[in-house]
Amino acid sequence: MRILVTGASGFVGRHLCQHLRAQDSSAQLFGTCVHSEPFPLDEVSWRVLDLRDALSVRRLLDEVRPDAIFHLAAQASVSDSFADAWGTLENNIRAQLNLLEACVALNLAPRTLIVTSAEIYGRVQPNELPITEDTPLRPANPYSVSKAAQDLLGQQFFYSHALPVLRARPFNHIGAGQNERFVATAFALQIARIEQGLQEPVIRVGNLDALRDFTDVRDVVRAYALLMQHGESGTAYNVASGRSIRIATLLEGLLALSPVDIRVEVDPARLRPVDLPVIAVNCQRLHAATGWQAQIPLETTLRDILADCRQRVQITT
């Protein structure tokens, strides 16, 4: 089995590669990254390239000739997409188009899991909750527009070229190693810095009242692997825990793990231009296809995130 993971050096990519190796030690894993010093995973054969370069992508697929592709590579920050809308659109859409067109040109038909985002649902109406895969797409920021395009491109190549493409629509996923632009890590890094005396005992936050579905990244990559095995080509699948919690609950859980007395203040700079109050998800399609259920308790996830952030702070001091 020859498996290509794009964006393998990223937060989710690292966890996915570790899971795939644990699942099948005989599989040949190939990972792409855009920097010359990828995350040091010995189980991955690294290829450094820019997926926006069509010729480089075609050479990669001709060399690897994968049986399966997990396409994770993307610009994944909503806030960055507002600052550079075209850069986000170009990066996310062109990279995927190059991959799919290379498969067609080389007469390859690997099972391909395209990871889009729950952001593509955008402005969901209260009467449309919980969100199913049939909920209309109403992207509300440049990042979600790019991911909706990826989703539709995957569907188009399934229809037009019979490529066995599946689409995963993950909701919020968190865990050790995530960038501090994302909420749980942003909280945990502030706590870790406060504990080391590197920041005043004040944690600055955005909207704490929003309800979101948070899933441990290790459960998410397990869902991806199961979809690759059992999912139906041409189909989209929501990936989420099925429970909605207030962002305040994340913060309270992290603060409870710290011995330091910390004050909480709202930072207007951390508020999004568009922010939905409630996200609730229906994942019955994923459950029916794979039997997957989220397994890792939120308390375990938060403990692991804070431990990781404490280690990061110690390394940099």
N, C-alpha and C positions, 0 to 999 in steps of 0.2 A: 504494500500500500504506500503510495507516494502522495504526501499531503503538503499543500502549499498554504501557508498562513501569511496573508499580507498584514503589515502593521504588527508583526510578531514581537517587536521590542516594546510595544506600548503596554499600558496597564492591563487591558483584557487579554492582549496577545500573549503576554508572558504566562498568565494563569492558564490560558487555553493550551499552550504548548506543553506545559507541565502536566496538565490533565491528559492530553493525548498520549504523551509518553508513558504515563502511568497506566493508561488504558491498554496500550499496545506497544510493547517494547520493540517489536520488529518493524514498526512503521518507519518510513523515511520522512523526516520532517524538514521542510524548507521554509525559511522565514525571510520576509523582506523588511528592510528598514531604510530610512533616508540618511542616516548618519553612519560614519565609518566605524563607530564604536558601539555596536548593539549591545543590548542586555546580555550578559555572559551566560547563556544557556547552552551547555555542552550538547544537549540532545537536538539542537537545531543547526542545520546547514544554512549559513547566512548568505543573503544576496543583498548588496547595497545598491539601491537604484531609486529613481524618482518615477513613480507609477504614472505620472503625467506624460512621460516620454514613451510614445507608442512603440518605437523601434526597440527600446530597452525591454519593454514588457513582452513584446513578441519573442525576443531572444530568450528571455527568462522562461516563458512557457515552452518554447521549443527545446530548451535544455532540460527542464524539470519534467515536463509531460505528466502533470499530476493526475491522480485519480480523483482527488478531492481538493477543493479550494475553499478556505474560510476567508472571506474578504472583510477584514476589519479596518484596514487603513483608512483614515479620514481625519480631517480637521474637526475636532469634536466639541469645541467650546461655543456655546450660544453667544456669550459676551464678545468673543473674538469675531464672531460672524457679523455682529453689528458694526464692529470697527473696520472689518475688511470683508465686505459681502462678496465681491467678485473673487477674491482669493479663496474663500470657502467654497463657492460654487464651482470654480475651476478645479480645485484640488479634489473635491469629492466626486464630482460627476465625471470629469475626464479620466481619472484613474480607473474608475469602474468600466467606463466605456472601452478603454484600451484593453482591459482584461478580457471582456466579453468578445470584442472584435478579434483579438488574438486567438481565442478559442475557435472561432468560426474560421479564420484564415488558415489555421493549422489543422483543421478537421479534428479538433479535440472536443470531448464532451464530458469533462469532469463534473461530478456532482458539486455544485457551487452554492454555498450558503452566504448570502449577502446580508450583512448586518446593517440595518437602517436605524431607526430610532422611533420611540413613542412620540417624539416631538412632531412627527408628521401629522398627528391627529389635531394638533393646534387647538383652536378655540372650540373645545367640546362643550356642548350644551348640557345643562343639568339633567334634562330628560333623556340624554343619550348615554348616561352612565349605567352600569359599567361599560367601559370601552371594549368593543369587539373588533375583530379584523374587518368587519363590514362598516364600521363607523366612518363617515366621510373624512377625507383628508382636508384640513384647513390650516396649513403651515403658517405660523405667525412670526417667524424670524428667518433670516437668511440661511442659518444652519438647517432648519427644518425643511426649507425649500429644497436644499441640496439633497437631503436624505429622502424626501418624497420623490425626487427625480431618480435617485438610485433605486428605490423600490419599483418605480414604474419601468425603468430600464431593464431591471431583472425580469419583470413580467413580460416585457416586449420581446426579449431575446428567447424566453421560453416559447412564446407564441410564434415568433418569426423564424427561429432557427432550431427549435426543439432542444435547446440546451436545458439540462436538468437543474434549473435554478430554483432555490428556495429562498424565502425572505424571512429573516428574524427581525421583529420589532421590539427591542428591549426597552423596558422602562428603567427607572433609576437603579443603577447597580453601584455598589460601594465595596471597598475592601482595602487591604494593605497594598501600598504602592501607588495609590491613585494621586493624580495631580491636585495640588491645593486649590485649583480653580473650582473644584467640586465640593459640595457643601460639607459632607462629613469630615473630609480631610482638612478643609479650611478650619473647621472648629477644632479638630484634634491638634493641628499644628500650633494654633494659638495657645491651646492649653499646655502643650509640651514646652513652648517658649516661656510661658508664664512660670511653669514649674522650675525652669532653669534660671529664672531671674532676668531673662532677655526681653521681657515685655511687661508692661505694667499689668496688674491683675484685672484687666478689662478685656472681655471678648466681644468683638464687633461682628454684628450679624446683619442679615437681610430680613426677608419676610419669614417669620417663624410660624405663622398660622396656616400656611399652605399644607394641604394633605397630599402626600406622594406615596407611591409604591416602591419600597426599597428592597432590593434583593442582593445577597452576598454574591460577589463576582464569581466565587467558586461554584455556586449553584448555577449561575448564568452560563458559564462555559460548559458545565455538564449538560445543560439544556441544548447548547449548540451542537455538542457531539452527538447527542441523541437524535436531534433533528437531521443531522447528516446521515445517520443510519436509518431512521424510520420515517422521516418527513416525506410529504408528497410533493414532487416537483411542481413548480408553478404556483405554490401555495404560500401565503403569508401566515406567520405565527406570532402572536403576542408572547413575550417572555417577561414574566413578573411573578411576584410572590402571591398576588391575589389579596393582599391586605394593604390598606391605606393608613398611614400614620402621619401625625403632624411633624414638621421639621423640628419643632420645639422638642419633640420626644428624642430625636437624635442628640440634640444638645444636652438635654437633661441626663441622658444615659452616659454621655461622655463626661460631663461634669461630676457625676456620681462616682466615677472611677479615679478622680483626682483628689488628693488631700488638701489642695489649695483652695482658699475662698476666692471665687472669681465673680466679678460683676459683669452683667450683660448689657450691652448698649447697641441700639440699632444704628447701622451705618448706611446712609442714603445711597452711597456709591455701590453698595452690594444689592440694591433692589433692581430687578429686571424691568425693562420697559414694558414687557408683556408677561404677566404671571397669572396662571389659572389657579383658583382657590382650591379645587379638589380634583384629584385624579384617582379613579377607581377602575380596575381592570378585570376583564373576563379572559381567562387563559384555558378554557375548556378544550379548544382545538389542540393546543400543545399537549395537554394532559391526555387526550384521547389518542393522539398519534404516538406518544412516547412513554406515557406513564409517569412523566417527570412531575415532581413536587419539590418546592423549596424545602431544604432540610436544615440549614444552618440558622440557629436562633439569632435575633438581632443583637442580643447581649454579647454573644461570642464575636460577631462581626465588629462591634464597637470596641471591644477589648483589643482585638487584633489591630484595628486601625490606630488606636492610641499607642499601642506598643511600637508599631512601625514608625509613627511620627516622633515618639520619644527617641528612637534610635537615629532617625534622620537629624534631629536637633543636636544630639550628642556628637554625631559625625562632623557637623559643620561648626562646632564650637571648639 
